[in-house]
Amino acid sequence: MKILVVEDDAPLAEFLNQRLQQDHFKVDVVSDGREARQRVDQGTYDLIMLDLGLPGEGGLEVLKHIREKTPELPVLIITGNAQVDARVKGLDAGADDYLAKPFSFAELAARVRALLRRGSRPVQAMFQVEDLELNCIDRTVKRAGKSIELTPKEFALLEFLMRHAGQPVSRASIVEQVWQMKGETLTNVVDVYINYVRRKVDEGFSKPLIRTVRGVGYQIGGRK
């Protein structure tokens, strides 16, 4: 397994390099956005660790480039900015998980293993709830034949809901399965993303498909 670490904090980058190699990963380390883009274009990686606060070309620009080139490549954001809006921007740009500094290496390693496991899982190709269709192969969403544009994280959230169509799912389970995190962390971000997806999937249609289940979480499809 090969990991690209994009981190401008030299001591932290060297620490990650050494510890990841001790865990039997092959590691490349770069310190700026331009070189990160070049490595993504030239190399084959199983996961990328990306600091958002890079000099020059920022981490968000690098992340958008990664998603254009390799949509399925797992990306773990590492940054000192723990504000919710920063998390939302990174996740909305296509990151798979988020880890704020300072962090323990044990937690980082667990996140890496979870992302790599998720990347190897087979997926069902198509899901349908009434007139809403989601295609996992070409990553398209349509309702009543009309195409709906979703960000990578919005797509992952909708896919999780549709995998459990007709069943209520908790915020904690969404965090665990969509963001690969445990406990109540990021549940407020879940609410933000549910609103994003609702606006795109339900607005303009006579029947809303996504509903809030009070005291539980959210559900798509099924009777109210």
Stockholm file with secondary structure:
# STOCKHOLM 1.0

chainA/1-224         MKILVVEDDAPLAEFLNQRLQQDHFKVDVVSDGREARQRVDQGTYDLIMLDLGLPGEGGLEVLKHIREKTPELPVLIITGNAQVDARVKGLDAGADDYLAKPFSFAELAARVRALLRRGSRPVQAMFQVEDLELNCIDRTVKRAGKSIELTPKEFALLEFLMRHAGQPVSRASIVEQVWQMKGETLTNVVDVYINYVRRKVDEGFSKPLIRTVRGVGYQIGGRK
#=GR chainA/1-224 SS CEEEEECSCHHHHHHHHHHHHHTTCEEEEECSHHHHHHHHHHCCCSEEEEESCCSSSCHHHHHHHHHHHCTTSCEEEEESCCCHHHHHHHHHTTCSEEEESSCCHHHHHHHHHHHHHHHTCCCCSEEEETTEEEETTTTEEEETTEEECCCHHHHHHHHHHHHTTTSCEEHHHHHHHHSCCCTTTTHHHHHHHHHHHHHHHTTTSSSCCEEEETTTEEEESSCC
#=GC SS_cons         CEEEEECSCHHHHHHHHHHHHHTTCEEEEECSHHHHHHHHHHCCCSEEEEESCCSSSCHHHHHHHHHHHCTTSCEEEEESCCCHHHHHHHHHTTCSEEEESSCCHHHHHHHHHHHHHHHTCCCCSEEEETTEEEETTTTEEEETTEEECCCHHHHHHHHHHHHTTTSCEEHHHHHHHHSCCCTTTTHHHHHHHHHHHHHHHTTTSSSCCEEEETTTEEEESSCC
//
